[in-house]
């Protein structure tokens, strides 16, 4: 049984059908990608999994349990954390306070401290700036904080929406390294990326979306070799 499975998900925004019958699955410890142009429906998929959007029809199964339409806070309780596009840190709170907010469901102090240690170990720069206001961090540091905040709940599944957008190449490299480390630790990840080159470097299975549909999917090596992908996303 897959850890997470989407079956024929349809999502509307008003009268617009934003997602048109998407099916996909995430296995334990896997890192899969959702790539495609802006407006393809990638972010809507993540928002629907995390409960921020309710599908018009279809099923979302977490270890066989239906969770479509479940409130976002309950989705978090079930072990799914969402790193939204645009980072959305709390700018007037310190790095540490942002992380505390991320770990709000942690009732055990020792467990909270363990999660905090792991975040600081993953992103060393955050510990040095733990008392600094989040709004004064660079874009890359804010992205690290957004990921760290999502990890504070000790999730089983991490949904990542455009983590590299707008970042300098060196910061992109650091973030990608962190994502790979998380996968090696056994975390299951769905990565949404417009930067197809970045996604194809690290994911094992990739879904290509256009206008609300998955138009191509497969192992990374097969996707890279597809002439349509080369032409549309990799400059031929």
VOKOLZA-121859 format. One line per field, with one value per residue (C-alpha): x, y, z; residue number from 0. Coordinates in steps of 0.5 Angstrom, whole numbers, plus 500, padded with zeros to 3 digits. Layout:
! residues N
X c(X/...)
Y c(Y/...)
Z c(Z/...)
nr c(NUM/...)
//
This chain:
! residues 236
X c(500/503/504/500/495/491/486/483/483/479/479/475/477/470/468/475/477/484/486/483/483/490/492/499/502/508/512/515/522/521/522/518/517/511/514/511/510/507/499/500/496/502/501/494/495/500/494/489/493/495/487/488/483/477/477/471/472/477/480/486/489/494/496/489/485/481/484/481/477/480/482/489/491/488/493/499/497/497/504/504/507/507/513/509/511/514/516/511/516/513/518/517/519/526/528/527/520/518/521/517/511/512/513/506/504/510/508/514/520/525/522/521/529/531/527/530/537/536/534/540/544/541/541/547/546/540/543/547/541/536/535/535/528/526/524/532/534/536/531/535/535/528/527/531/527/521/523/526/519/515/520/519/513/517/513/513/511/514/510/515/513/518/523/529/525/528/535/542/545/550/543/540/545/545/538/538/543/539/533/537/539/532/530/536/534/527/523/518/518/513/517/514/519/519/526/526/533/534/528/531/537/534/528/527/520/517/510/510/504/500/494/491/493/499/502/508/511/516/523/528/532/527/524/531/531/524/525/519/522/528/525/520/524/532/533/533)
Y c(500/507/512/517/516/521/518/522/529/534/541/548/555/558/556/554/547/548/540/535/528/528/521/520/516/517/511/511/515/517/524/525/531/535/540/544/552/557/555/548/546/544/548/547/539/541/545/540/535/539/541/548/546/541/537/537/530/524/521/522/516/517/509/507/513/518/525/529/535/534/541/543/543/535/534/536/532/526/527/532/538/544/549/554/558/565/562/566/566/571/577/580/574/571/565/561/563/561/554/554/556/550/545/547/540/538/536/533/538/533/531/539/539/534/537/543/540/537/543/547/541/541/549/551/558/558/557/563/567/564/571/575/577/573/578/581/574/573/570/563/564/565/559/555/557/555/548/548/550/545/540/541/537/531/530/523/527/534/538/543/548/552/552/555/560/567/564/565/559/558/558/553/548/549/548/542/539/539/536/530/529/529/524/520/520/517/523/522/528/531/537/542/546/550/549/543/542/542/537/532/532/530/526/519/519/526/528/533/538/542/546/542/535/530/529/525/521/516/515/521/518/517/524/527/523/525/530/534/535/537/542/545/545/544/548/542)
Z c(500/498/504/500/494/490/486/480/484/481/484/482/483/482/475/473/473/476/477/472/474/477/480/483/489/494/497/504/504/496/493/487/483/480/475/470/468/472/473/471/478/482/488/488/488/495/498/497/500/506/507/504/498/498/492/488/487/488/494/498/502/507/509/506/510/506/508/503/506/513/516/515/523/523/517/520/526/521/519/513/513/508/506/502/496/498/505/509/515/521/520/527/530/531/528/534/535/528/530/536/532/527/533/536/537/540/547/550/551/550/543/541/543/539/533/534/534/528/524/527/525/518/517/521/519/523/530/529/528/533/536/530/527/521/517/517/514/507/502/502/510/510/506/510/516/513/511/519/521/517/520/527/527/526/520/515/509/507/501/498/494/489/495/490/487/487/490/488/485/491/496/491/492/499/499/495/499/505/501/499/507/509/504/506/513/511/510/504/500/494/491/486/482/476/475/472/472/480/480/475/479/486/485/483/480/476/474/469/469/464/465/471/468/469/461/463/468/470/473/472/467/462/463/462/456/453/447/449/456/453/448/453/459/458/452/447)
nr c(0/1/2/3/4/5/6/7/8/9/10/11/12/13/14/15/16/17/18/19/20/21/22/23/24/25/26/27/28/29/30/31/32/33/34/35/36/37/38/39/40/41/42/43/44/45/46/47/48/49/50/51/52/53/54/55/56/57/58/59/60/61/62/63/64/65/66/67/68/69/70/71/72/73/74/75/76/77/78/79/80/81/82/83/84/85/86/87/88/89/90/91/92/93/94/95/96/97/98/99/100/101/102/103/104/105/106/107/108/109/110/111/112/113/114/115/116/117/118/119/120/121/122/123/124/125/126/127/128/129/130/131/132/133/134/135/136/137/138/139/140/141/142/143/144/145/146/147/148/149/150/151/152/153/154/155/156/157/158/159/160/161/162/163/164/165/166/167/168/169/170/171/172/173/174/175/176/177/178/179/180/181/182/183/184/185/186/187/188/189/190/191/192/193/194/195/196/197/198/199/200/201/202/203/204/205/206/207/208/209/210/211/212/213/214/215/216/217/218/219/220/221/222/223/224/225/226/227/228/229/230/231/232/233/234/235)
//
